């Protein structure tokens, strides 16, 4: 981190935020998966997606599963947003070098702040709420998801 923050050449300084944001989102997603335990994804022939959770999450109340799902999905969407912002910055620098996004750091930071929260947060909330609405707690902590998320059940192995 010291090298990124202190030793980045001036012509690459615009990418510092993108690197730190992408690295931070990746690290948080990995920490959440490591903290609560890994999960195994199996896709059956009829389109049923089975998420089998193992680790600490099995011994916590089932609502923690949804909390982990929200945070991991939020940080995955944030990683996608960070990659998109890197491409957007490079596209504007090459194709539109005189645009306000390229020349004004305040506008660039505002766009980056909005896109890193406005896109991932509603997507993660929508994804988590869809899973919560269509899930049923039967006995355990394994989520069975249909591809359209219309029939989600949590069962015990």
PyMOL CGO cylinders between C-alpha atoms (Angstrom):
from pymol import cmd
from pymol.cgo import CYLINDER

trace = [
    CYLINDER, 0.00, 0.00, 0.00, 2.88, 2.35, 0.72, 0.3, 1, 1, 1, 1, 1, 1,
    CYLINDER, 2.88, 2.35, 0.72, 4.12, 1.96, -2.85, 0.3, 1, 1, 1, 1, 1, 1,
    CYLINDER, 4.12, 1.96, -2.85, 0.66, 2.69, -4.27, 0.3, 1, 1, 1, 1, 1, 1,
    CYLINDER, 0.66, 2.69, -4.27, 0.04, 5.70, -2.05, 0.3, 1, 1, 1, 1, 1, 1,
    CYLINDER, 0.04, 5.70, -2.05, 3.51, 7.29, -2.05, 0.3, 1, 1, 1, 1, 1, 1,
    CYLINDER, 3.51, 7.29, -2.05, 5.47, 6.04, -5.06, 0.3, 1, 1, 1, 1, 1, 1,
    CYLINDER, 5.47, 6.04, -5.06, 2.85, 6.19, -7.82, 0.3, 1, 1, 1, 1, 1, 1,
    CYLINDER, 2.85, 6.19, -7.82, 4.08, 8.31, -10.75, 0.3, 1, 1, 1, 1, 1, 1,
    CYLINDER, 4.08, 8.31, -10.75, 2.02, 11.45, -11.44, 0.3, 1, 1, 1, 1, 1, 1,
    CYLINDER, 2.02, 11.45, -11.44, 0.70, 10.19, -14.76, 0.3, 1, 1, 1, 1, 1, 1,
    CYLINDER, 0.70, 10.19, -14.76, -0.83, 7.15, -12.98, 0.3, 1, 1, 1, 1, 1, 1,
    CYLINDER, -0.83, 7.15, -12.98, -2.14, 9.00, -9.93, 0.3, 1, 1, 1, 1, 1, 1,
    CYLINDER, -2.14, 9.00, -9.93, -5.68, 9.07, -11.35, 0.3, 1, 1, 1, 1, 1, 1,
    CYLINDER, -5.68, 9.07, -11.35, -5.75, 5.27, -11.06, 0.3, 1, 1, 1, 1, 1, 1,
    CYLINDER, -5.75, 5.27, -11.06, -4.86, 5.18, -7.35, 0.3, 1, 1, 1, 1, 1, 1,
    CYLINDER, -4.86, 5.18, -7.35, -8.50, 5.37, -6.27, 0.3, 1, 1, 1, 1, 1, 1,
    CYLINDER, -8.50, 5.37, -6.27, -9.50, 2.62, -8.70, 0.3, 1, 1, 1, 1, 1, 1,
    CYLINDER, -9.50, 2.62, -8.70, -6.76, 0.30, -7.51, 0.3, 1, 1, 1, 1, 1, 1,
    CYLINDER, -6.76, 0.30, -7.51, -7.45, 0.93, -3.82, 0.3, 1, 1, 1, 1, 1, 1,
    CYLINDER, -7.45, 0.93, -3.82, -11.22, 0.57, -4.28, 0.3, 1, 1, 1, 1, 1, 1,
    CYLINDER, -11.22, 0.57, -4.28, -10.89, -2.64, -6.29, 0.3, 1, 1, 1, 1, 1, 1,
    CYLINDER, -10.89, -2.64, -6.29, -8.36, -4.09, -3.85, 0.3, 1, 1, 1, 1, 1, 1,
    CYLINDER, -8.36, -4.09, -3.85, -10.46, -3.08, -0.83, 0.3, 1, 1, 1, 1, 1, 1,
    CYLINDER, -10.46, -3.08, -0.83, -13.66, -4.60, -2.22, 0.3, 1, 1, 1, 1, 1, 1,
    CYLINDER, -13.66, -4.60, -2.22, -11.86, -7.81, -3.09, 0.3, 1, 1, 1, 1, 1, 1,
    CYLINDER, -11.86, -7.81, -3.09, -10.29, -8.05, 0.37, 0.3, 1, 1, 1, 1, 1, 1,
    CYLINDER, -10.29, -8.05, 0.37, -13.58, -7.42, 2.19, 0.3, 1, 1, 1, 1, 1, 1,
    CYLINDER, -13.58, -7.42, 2.19, -15.40, -10.07, 0.14, 0.3, 1, 1, 1, 1, 1, 1,
    CYLINDER, -15.40, -10.07, 0.14, -12.64, -12.58, 0.86, 0.3, 1, 1, 1, 1, 1, 1,
    CYLINDER, -12.64, -12.58, 0.86, -12.66, -11.70, 4.58, 0.3, 1, 1, 1, 1, 1, 1,
    CYLINDER, -12.66, -11.70, 4.58, -16.45, -12.19, 4.80, 0.3, 1, 1, 1, 1, 1, 1,
    CYLINDER, -16.45, -12.19, 4.80, -16.26, -15.55, 3.06, 0.3, 1, 1, 1, 1, 1, 1,
    CYLINDER, -16.26, -15.55, 3.06, -13.33, -16.60, 5.26, 0.3, 1, 1, 1, 1, 1, 1,
    CYLINDER, -13.33, -16.60, 5.26, -15.03, -15.33, 8.43, 0.3, 1, 1, 1, 1, 1, 1,
    CYLINDER, -15.03, -15.33, 8.43, -18.42, -16.96, 7.92, 0.3, 1, 1, 1, 1, 1, 1,
    CYLINDER, -18.42, -16.96, 7.92, -17.18, -20.00, 6.06, 0.3, 1, 1, 1, 1, 1, 1,
    CYLINDER, -17.18, -20.00, 6.06, -16.97, -21.13, 2.47, 0.3, 1, 1, 1, 1, 1, 1,
    CYLINDER, -16.97, -21.13, 2.47, -19.88, -22.18, 0.32, 0.3, 1, 1, 1, 1, 1, 1,
    CYLINDER, -19.88, -22.18, 0.32, -20.13, -24.65, -2.49, 0.3, 1, 1, 1, 1, 1, 1,
    CYLINDER, -20.13, -24.65, -2.49, -22.20, -23.95, -5.60, 0.3, 1, 1, 1, 1, 1, 1,
    CYLINDER, -22.20, -23.95, -5.60, -23.80, -26.87, -7.45, 0.3, 1, 1, 1, 1, 1, 1,
    CYLINDER, -23.80, -26.87, -7.45, -25.97, -26.54, -10.56, 0.3, 1, 1, 1, 1, 1, 1,
    CYLINDER, -25.97, -26.54, -10.56, -28.32, -29.45, -11.25, 0.3, 1, 1, 1, 1, 1, 1,
    CYLINDER, -28.32, -29.45, -11.25, -29.78, -30.49, -14.61, 0.3, 1, 1, 1, 1, 1, 1,
    CYLINDER, -29.78, -30.49, -14.61, -33.20, -28.94, -13.93, 0.3, 1, 1, 1, 1, 1, 1,
    CYLINDER, -33.20, -28.94, -13.93, -31.67, -25.49, -13.36, 0.3, 1, 1, 1, 1, 1, 1,
    CYLINDER, -31.67, -25.49, -13.36, -31.65, -25.69, -9.57, 0.3, 1, 1, 1, 1, 1, 1,
    CYLINDER, -31.65, -25.69, -9.57, -28.70, -23.86, -8.02, 0.3, 1, 1, 1, 1, 1, 1,
    CYLINDER, -28.70, -23.86, -8.02, -27.67, -25.18, -4.60, 0.3, 1, 1, 1, 1, 1, 1,
    CYLINDER, -27.67, -25.18, -4.60, -25.53, -23.03, -2.31, 0.3, 1, 1, 1, 1, 1, 1,
    CYLINDER, -25.53, -23.03, -2.31, -24.15, -25.23, 0.44, 0.3, 1, 1, 1, 1, 1, 1,
    CYLINDER, -24.15, -25.23, 0.44, -22.78, -23.16, 3.31, 0.3, 1, 1, 1, 1, 1, 1,
    CYLINDER, -22.78, -23.16, 3.31, -20.16, -24.51, 5.67, 0.3, 1, 1, 1, 1, 1, 1,
    CYLINDER, -20.16, -24.51, 5.67, -18.30, -23.01, 8.57, 0.3, 1, 1, 1, 1, 1, 1,
    CYLINDER, -18.30, -23.01, 8.57, -19.38, -20.60, 11.29, 0.3, 1, 1, 1, 1, 1, 1,
    CYLINDER, -19.38, -20.60, 11.29, -22.52, -19.52, 9.41, 0.3, 1, 1, 1, 1, 1, 1,
    CYLINDER, -22.52, -19.52, 9.41, -24.11, -22.92, 10.14, 0.3, 1, 1, 1, 1, 1, 1,
    CYLINDER, -24.11, -22.92, 10.14, -24.15, -22.20, 13.86, 0.3, 1, 1, 1, 1, 1, 1,
    CYLINDER, -24.15, -22.20, 13.86, -25.50, -18.65, 13.63, 0.3, 1, 1, 1, 1, 1, 1,
    CYLINDER, -25.50, -18.65, 13.63, -29.16, -17.68, 13.16, 0.3, 1, 1, 1, 1, 1, 1,
    CYLINDER, -29.16, -17.68, 13.16, -30.29, -18.09, 9.55, 0.3, 1, 1, 1, 1, 1, 1,
    CYLINDER, -30.29, -18.09, 9.55, -30.64, -14.33, 9.07, 0.3, 1, 1, 1, 1, 1, 1,
    CYLINDER, -30.64, -14.33, 9.07, -26.84, -14.05, 9.17, 0.3, 1, 1, 1, 1, 1, 1,
    CYLINDER, -26.84, -14.05, 9.17, -26.85, -15.98, 5.90, 0.3, 1, 1, 1, 1, 1, 1,
    CYLINDER, -26.85, -15.98, 5.90, -28.72, -13.11, 4.27, 0.3, 1, 1, 1, 1, 1, 1,
    CYLINDER, -28.72, -13.11, 4.27, -26.36, -10.57, 5.84, 0.3, 1, 1, 1, 1, 1, 1,
    CYLINDER, -26.36, -10.57, 5.84, -23.37, -12.42, 4.42, 0.3, 1, 1, 1, 1, 1, 1,
    CYLINDER, -23.37, -12.42, 4.42, -25.14, -12.65, 1.06, 0.3, 1, 1, 1, 1, 1, 1,
    CYLINDER, -25.14, -12.65, 1.06, -25.77, -8.90, 1.08, 0.3, 1, 1, 1, 1, 1, 1,
    CYLINDER, -25.77, -8.90, 1.08, -22.20, -7.91, 1.92, 0.3, 1, 1, 1, 1, 1, 1,
    CYLINDER, -22.20, -7.91, 1.92, -20.56, -10.36, -0.46, 0.3, 1, 1, 1, 1, 1, 1,
    CYLINDER, -20.56, -10.36, -0.46, -22.88, -9.37, -3.31, 0.3, 1, 1, 1, 1, 1, 1,
    CYLINDER, -22.88, -9.37, -3.31, -22.34, -5.67, -2.53, 0.3, 1, 1, 1, 1, 1, 1,
    CYLINDER, -22.34, -5.67, -2.53, -18.59, -6.02, -2.71, 0.3, 1, 1, 1, 1, 1, 1,
    CYLINDER, -18.59, -6.02, -2.71, -18.76, -8.14, -5.88, 0.3, 1, 1, 1, 1, 1, 1,
    CYLINDER, -18.76, -8.14, -5.88, -20.90, -5.45, -7.52, 0.3, 1, 1, 1, 1, 1, 1,
    CYLINDER, -20.90, -5.45, -7.52, -18.41, -2.87, -6.21, 0.3, 1, 1, 1, 1, 1, 1,
    CYLINDER, -18.41, -2.87, -6.21, -15.54, -4.73, -7.88, 0.3, 1, 1, 1, 1, 1, 1,
    CYLINDER, -15.54, -4.73, -7.88, -17.44, -4.67, -11.17, 0.3, 1, 1, 1, 1, 1, 1,
    CYLINDER, -17.44, -4.67, -11.17, -18.07, -0.95, -10.67, 0.3, 1, 1, 1, 1, 1, 1,
    CYLINDER, -18.07, -0.95, -10.67, -14.37, -0.30, -9.99, 0.3, 1, 1, 1, 1, 1, 1,
    CYLINDER, -14.37, -0.30, -9.99, -13.36, -2.10, -13.19, 0.3, 1, 1, 1, 1, 1, 1,
    CYLINDER, -13.36, -2.10, -13.19, -16.00, -0.10, -15.10, 0.3, 1, 1, 1, 1, 1, 1,
    CYLINDER, -16.00, -0.10, -15.10, -14.65, 3.16, -13.66, 0.3, 1, 1, 1, 1, 1, 1,
    CYLINDER, -14.65, 3.16, -13.66, -11.12, 2.26, -14.73, 0.3, 1, 1, 1, 1, 1, 1,
    CYLINDER, -11.12, 2.26, -14.73, -12.32, 1.67, -18.28, 0.3, 1, 1, 1, 1, 1, 1,
    CYLINDER, -12.32, 1.67, -18.28, -14.39, 4.87, -18.19, 0.3, 1, 1, 1, 1, 1, 1,
    CYLINDER, -14.39, 4.87, -18.19, -11.41, 6.94, -17.07, 0.3, 1, 1, 1, 1, 1, 1,
    CYLINDER, -11.41, 6.94, -17.07, -9.12, 5.45, -19.69, 0.3, 1, 1, 1, 1, 1, 1,
    CYLINDER, -9.12, 5.45, -19.69, -11.76, 5.87, -22.42, 0.3, 1, 1, 1, 1, 1, 1,
    CYLINDER, -11.76, 5.87, -22.42, -12.26, 9.53, -21.52, 0.3, 1, 1, 1, 1, 1, 1,
    CYLINDER, -12.26, 9.53, -21.52, -8.51, 10.16, -21.39, 0.3, 1, 1, 1, 1, 1, 1,
    CYLINDER, -8.51, 10.16, -21.39, -7.90, 8.63, -24.81, 0.3, 1, 1, 1, 1, 1, 1,
    CYLINDER, -7.90, 8.63, -24.81, -11.06, 9.48, -26.77, 0.3, 1, 1, 1, 1, 1, 1,
    CYLINDER, -11.06, 9.48, -26.77, -12.22, 12.68, -25.05, 0.3, 1, 1, 1, 1, 1, 1,
    CYLINDER, -12.22, 12.68, -25.05, -9.13, 14.30, -23.49, 0.3, 1, 1, 1, 1, 1, 1,
    CYLINDER, -9.13, 14.30, -23.49, -10.83, 17.70, -23.11, 0.3, 1, 1, 1, 1, 1, 1,
    CYLINDER, -10.83, 17.70, -23.11, -13.98, 16.44, -21.39, 0.3, 1, 1, 1, 1, 1, 1,
    CYLINDER, -13.98, 16.44, -21.39, -14.85, 17.76, -17.95, 0.3, 1, 1, 1, 1, 1, 1,
    CYLINDER, -14.85, 17.76, -17.95, -14.56, 14.27, -16.50, 0.3, 1, 1, 1, 1, 1, 1,
    CYLINDER, -14.56, 14.27, -16.50, -10.93, 14.09, -17.63, 0.3, 1, 1, 1, 1, 1, 1,
    CYLINDER, -10.93, 14.09, -17.63, -9.83, 17.65, -16.86, 0.3, 1, 1, 1, 1, 1, 1,
    CYLINDER, -9.83, 17.65, -16.86, -11.67, 18.39, -13.60, 0.3, 1, 1, 1, 1, 1, 1,
    CYLINDER, -11.67, 18.39, -13.60, -10.62, 16.26, -10.60, 0.3, 1, 1, 1, 1, 1, 1,
    CYLINDER, -10.62, 16.26, -10.60, -13.64, 17.38, -8.56, 0.3, 1, 1, 1, 1, 1, 1,
    CYLINDER, -13.64, 17.38, -8.56, -16.11, 16.14, -11.17, 0.3, 1, 1, 1, 1, 1, 1,
    CYLINDER, -16.11, 16.14, -11.17, -14.15, 12.90, -11.57, 0.3, 1, 1, 1, 1, 1, 1,
    CYLINDER, -14.15, 12.90, -11.57, -14.18, 12.27, -7.82, 0.3, 1, 1, 1, 1, 1, 1,
    CYLINDER, -14.18, 12.27, -7.82, -17.90, 13.03, -7.66, 0.3, 1, 1, 1, 1, 1, 1,
    CYLINDER, -17.90, 13.03, -7.66, -18.68, 10.63, -10.50, 0.3, 1, 1, 1, 1, 1, 1,
    CYLINDER, -18.68, 10.63, -10.50, -16.51, 7.97, -8.89, 0.3, 1, 1, 1, 1, 1, 1,
    CYLINDER, -16.51, 7.97, -8.89, -18.19, 8.40, -5.51, 0.3, 1, 1, 1, 1, 1, 1,
    CYLINDER, -18.19, 8.40, -5.51, -21.66, 8.22, -7.02, 0.3, 1, 1, 1, 1, 1, 1,
    CYLINDER, -21.66, 8.22, -7.02, -20.93, 5.21, -9.23, 0.3, 1, 1, 1, 1, 1, 1,
    CYLINDER, -20.93, 5.21, -9.23, -19.22, 3.24, -6.46, 0.3, 1, 1, 1, 1, 1, 1,
    CYLINDER, -19.22, 3.24, -6.46, -22.28, 3.52, -4.21, 0.3, 1, 1, 1, 1, 1, 1,
    CYLINDER, -22.28, 3.52, -4.21, -25.31, 4.17, -6.41, 0.3, 1, 1, 1, 1, 1, 1,
    CYLINDER, -25.31, 4.17, -6.41, -24.86, 1.14, -8.66, 0.3, 1, 1, 1, 1, 1, 1,
    CYLINDER, -24.86, 1.14, -8.66, -23.71, -1.62, -6.23, 0.3, 1, 1, 1, 1, 1, 1,
    CYLINDER, -23.71, -1.62, -6.23, -25.93, -0.76, -3.26, 0.3, 1, 1, 1, 1, 1, 1,
    CYLINDER, -25.93, -0.76, -3.26, -29.36, -1.00, -4.97, 0.3, 1, 1, 1, 1, 1, 1,
    CYLINDER, -29.36, -1.00, -4.97, -28.27, -4.12, -6.86, 0.3, 1, 1, 1, 1, 1, 1,
    CYLINDER, -28.27, -4.12, -6.86, -27.13, -5.82, -3.64, 0.3, 1, 1, 1, 1, 1, 1,
    CYLINDER, -27.13, -5.82, -3.64, -30.31, -4.76, -1.81, 0.3, 1, 1, 1, 1, 1, 1,
    CYLINDER, -30.31, -4.76, -1.81, -32.50, -5.98, -4.68, 0.3, 1, 1, 1, 1, 1, 1,
    CYLINDER, -32.50, -5.98, -4.68, -30.63, -9.29, -4.88, 0.3, 1, 1, 1, 1, 1, 1,
    CYLINDER, -30.63, -9.29, -4.88, -30.84, -9.88, -1.12, 0.3, 1, 1, 1, 1, 1, 1,
    CYLINDER, -30.84, -9.88, -1.12, -34.51, -8.87, -0.86, 0.3, 1, 1, 1, 1, 1, 1,
    CYLINDER, -34.51, -8.87, -0.86, -35.38, -11.17, -3.78, 0.3, 1, 1, 1, 1, 1, 1,
    CYLINDER, -35.38, -11.17, -3.78, -33.68, -14.06, -2.00, 0.3, 1, 1, 1, 1, 1, 1,
    CYLINDER, -33.68, -14.06, -2.00, -35.39, -13.22, 1.32, 0.3, 1, 1, 1, 1, 1, 1,
    CYLINDER, -35.39, -13.22, 1.32, -38.85, -12.95, -0.27, 0.3, 1, 1, 1, 1, 1, 1,
    CYLINDER, -38.85, -12.95, -0.27, -38.58, -16.23, -2.17, 0.3, 1, 1, 1, 1, 1, 1,
    CYLINDER, -38.58, -16.23, -2.17, -36.88, -18.33, 0.50, 0.3, 1, 1, 1, 1, 1, 1,
    CYLINDER, -36.88, -18.33, 0.50, -38.32, -20.63, 3.11, 0.3, 1, 1, 1, 1, 1, 1,
    CYLINDER, -38.32, -20.63, 3.11, -36.46, -21.76, 6.20, 0.3, 1, 1, 1, 1, 1, 1,
    CYLINDER, -36.46, -21.76, 6.20, -37.11, -25.47, 6.65, 0.3, 1, 1, 1, 1, 1, 1,
    CYLINDER, -37.11, -25.47, 6.65, -34.39, -26.91, 8.87, 0.3, 1, 1, 1, 1, 1, 1,
    CYLINDER, -34.39, -26.91, 8.87, -30.93, -25.74, 8.00, 0.3, 1, 1, 1, 1, 1, 1,
    CYLINDER, -30.93, -25.74, 8.00, -28.57, -23.50, 6.22, 0.3, 1, 1, 1, 1, 1, 1,
    CYLINDER, -28.57, -23.50, 6.22, -28.27, -24.65, 2.63, 0.3, 1, 1, 1, 1, 1, 1,
    CYLINDER, -28.27, -24.65, 2.63, -30.00, -22.43, 0.09, 0.3, 1, 1, 1, 1, 1, 1,
    CYLINDER, -30.00, -22.43, 0.09, -31.56, -24.03, -2.97, 0.3, 1, 1, 1, 1, 1, 1,
    CYLINDER, -31.56, -24.03, -2.97, -32.06, -21.43, -5.67, 0.3, 1, 1, 1, 1, 1, 1,
    CYLINDER, -32.06, -21.43, -5.67, -33.88, -21.81, -8.96, 0.3, 1, 1, 1, 1, 1, 1,
    CYLINDER, -33.88, -21.81, -8.96, -32.36, -19.84, -11.78, 0.3, 1, 1, 1, 1, 1, 1,
    CYLINDER, -32.36, -19.84, -11.78, -35.25, -17.34, -11.78, 0.3, 1, 1, 1, 1, 1, 1,
    CYLINDER, -35.25, -17.34, -11.78, -35.16, -17.17, -7.96, 0.3, 1, 1, 1, 1, 1, 1,
    CYLINDER, -35.16, -17.17, -7.96, -38.83, -18.11, -7.81, 0.3, 1, 1, 1, 1, 1, 1,
    CYLINDER, -38.83, -18.11, -7.81, -38.47, -21.15, -5.55, 0.3, 1, 1, 1, 1, 1, 1,
    CYLINDER, -38.47, -21.15, -5.55, -35.80, -20.76, -2.91, 0.3, 1, 1, 1, 1, 1, 1,
    CYLINDER, -35.80, -20.76, -2.91, -35.70, -23.08, 0.07, 0.3, 1, 1, 1, 1, 1, 1,
    CYLINDER, -35.70, -23.08, 0.07, -33.20, -23.39, 2.88, 0.3, 1, 1, 1, 1, 1, 1,
    CYLINDER, -33.20, -23.39, 2.88, -32.81, -27.01, 3.94, 0.3, 1, 1, 1, 1, 1, 1,
    CYLINDER, -32.81, -27.01, 3.94, -30.46, -29.01, 6.10, 0.3, 1, 1, 1, 1, 1, 1,
    CYLINDER, -30.46, -29.01, 6.10, -28.07, -31.61, 4.70, 0.3, 1, 1, 1, 1, 1, 1,
]
cmd.load_cgo(trace, "trace")
